[in-house]
Amino acid sequence: MNRLNSKVAIITGGALGLGRAGVMRMLEEGASVAILDILEDQGEALAAELHKRELPARFWRCDVSKEAEVSRVFTEVAAHFGRIDVVVSNAGVSGANKPTHELTEAEWDWVQSINVKGVFFCTKHAIPHLRQSGGGSIINLSSIYGLVGGPDIPAYHASKGAVRLMTKTDALLYAADKIRVNSIHPGFIWTPMVEAHLKGAGDLKAGCLATDALHPLGHMGEADDIAWGMVYLASDEAKFITGAELVIDGGYTAR
């Protein structure tokens, strides 16, 4: 219950899905948490729920594809909580499910602006705050499709491959500052994004069964499976881990 005592964490895309689960688990482990998202209604509702429980969380609207917003919000978070120790770059979109030759430039750029530039902006503006705190942990959400290929959503797969190598580069750049940078690579996790993807592909029930079967453990993961990975990488238990890939995929990439 005390793995993150006195730490302040920022979680982007924190209103729903993996981000929300990360918010809840980090609060349980003693962190103060800034919830960042563009989903204002969901973010405010979550923050209000947590406030009633007297938990140290607050919501900020933040579009991670806009550098000025990221810079401003990070400064506000540091002023509100007194420091920043952990940044989880979780905000992301899947984009158009078309083959590469049918994608428009706008469809490609939209995915990269959030999934890649968003991670870049969050890292860029986290570094001064983490240095001031004497170190910290940056956790970037990649995917199994940052490790292996797949015949769909090419802009998404490209973005997650970029996140994997950005993570390793920044791990080397900031190790001397005691800033650890690691990536998490989820398999299929039951979240609103995966639900929407499967609905778009056809029959949802059949899609769920087929997706379950892709994992040697026989089922999709839950949001908490990833949230506990976030907690681990944020904690001092992971003090000797940087530039690593934490794969949480039910065995998907073990084949």
N, C-alpha and C positions, 0 to 999 in steps of 0.2 A: 504493500500500500504506500510505500514511501520511496519508490525508485527514482522519482523525479522531484523530490522536495526542493524547493527554492528556485527551480528552473522556470523560465518563461519561454513559452513556445508559441510560434506562429504556425498556423495550418491554413494553407490556401485551399479553396474548394471545400471549406470546412462545414458547410451547411447540410450536406447530404452525403450518403454513401460512405466511401472509405474515409473521407475527411471527417465526417461527423463521428464515425467510430473512433478515429484517432483522438478527436477532441475529448470524448467521454473517457477513454482509457487513460489518457494523459492526466486529466483532472483527477481521476481516481488514484493515480500514483503521485499526486502532490504538486503537479505543475499548475501554473497560471497559464491560461490559453487565450490567445487572440484568434478569433474565428474570422477568416477573410473569405469573401465570396461576392459574386455579383447577384446572387439570389437573395434579395433584401428581405422578403417576407419570411423565407425559411430561416435565414440567418438570425433575424431579429427574434423570431419565435424560439429558436434554440437558445439564444442568449437569455431571453426572458425566463425560460424554463430553468436554466442553470442558476440564474440570479435568485429565483425562489428557493433553490436548494442551497443558497449561500456559497456557491462555488465561484472561484475567481476566473470568470470568463467574460469576454466582451466581443461584440461583433463590429467589424468594419466592412463597409462595402469597398471592394477593391477589384478592379479589372487588371489582372496580371499582365495583359498585353500592352498596358500603358505605363511607361516607365515613371512618369511624374506621379501617378497614383501610388505605385509601389513605394517610391521614395518617401512620399508624404505619409503614407499609412505606417510604414516601418518606423518613421520618426515619432509618430503619434503613439504607437504601441510602446516604444522604449520610454517615452515620457510618462505614459500611464502606469506601466508596470515597473519601471525603474531600470530595466535591462532587457536584453534578448539573449537567450542561450541556445535555442533550437529553432530551425526553420524547416518546415515540411512543405516542399513544393509538390502539392497534390493536384491542384487545379488542372483540368485537361478536358479535351473533347475528342470524339472519335472521327468526326468528319464524314464526308461523302463515301459511301460504299460503292465505288466504281473502279474499273480497271484504270491503270495509269493513263492510257491514251485517251480516256474520256474525261478526265479531270480538267476542270478549268483552273486557270492561274489563281483566281480568287478563292476557290475551294482549297487549293493547296496552301495558299498563304494564310488563310484563316486558322488552319490547324497548327501551322508552324508558329504563328504569332502568339498562340496561347501555350502550346505544349513545349516549345523550344525557347522562344523569346521570353516567355513568362518565367521559365526556370532561370534563364540568364539574368533577368532583371532582379529576381528575388535573391539570387546569389550575390550579384553586384551590390545590392543595397543592404544585404545582411552583413557583409564582411566588416564594415566599420563598427557596427554594433557588437558583433561577436568578438572582434579584437578588443573592444573596450571592456567586454566581460571576461577577458582573459582566455578565450577559446569558446568552443561550442560545437554543435552538430548540425550539419545540413543534410537533409534526407530528401532525395529526389525520387519521385514515383516514375519509374520506367514501366516495363511490361515484359512478359515472356517474349513479346514481339520486339523487344530491344535485343533479344538474344537469338531468336530463330525467325524465319520468314513465315509468311502466310499469304494465300492467294486472295486477299481482300483488303479493304481500307488502306491503300498504300501510303497515303499522306500520314496516317496515324503511325504506321509501322516505322516509317522514316523518322518521324519525330521522336519515337521512343528509342531508336538506335542512337540518335543524336544525344539524348539525355544520358544514356549509358556512358558515352565517351566524354561528354562535358563533365560528368561526375568524376571520372578518373583524372582528368586534367586539373580540375579544381582541388581534388584531394592532394595532388602533388604541389600545387601552387601555394596552398595555405596550411600545409602540415606544420611548418615552422611556427605558425601562429596558434597551434593547438586547436585548429578548426578541422574537424573530421567531416568528410563528405562521402556519402554512400548512397547507393541506389537500391530501391526495392523493386522486384520484378514479380508482380502478381500473375497467377493464372486467371482463369475465368472466375470472377467473384460476383455473387448475386448482388448487384447494385442497380440503381435506375439506369445507368449507362448500358450495362449488359442486357437488362430487360428490354430497353429500347432497341438495341442491336438485334436481339433475337426476334422481337416482334416485326422488325423491318424485313427480316429474312423469310417470314412465313408463319407457319403454325407455332405458337409459343410453346405449347406443351411438348411437341415433337422436338423443337429446338433445344429445350432444356434437357431432354433425355439424351439427345445426341451430344450436347456439350458436356454433360456429366460423363459420358463415356470416353471423352478425350483424355480424361485424367485417370491415371492408374489407380488412384484411391477411390475412383468410382463416382465422384460428385464434384460439383462446383464448390468453391470456398465461400466463406462468410466474411463480412467486412471486418469482424474482430480478428480474423486470422492475419490480416494485414496490419490492423491497428496495434497488435502486440509486437509486430516487427518494428513499427515506428517507435514504440516505447523502448524496446531494447536498444535500438540505434541511438536514441536520444539519451539513454542512461549512461552512467559511468561504468556499467557492466561491459559496454562496447568501447572502452577507452583506448584499446589497441587495434581498432578496426577503422580503416579509412580506405577509400578507393575500391570498396568491395561491392559485390552484387548479392543482395539477400533475395534468393529465389524462393517464393512461397506459392507453389503452383500445383500441389497435389501430384507431383511427379511428371507433369506435362513435358518438360524439357529433358527428362532423364532418358528418353528413348534414343 
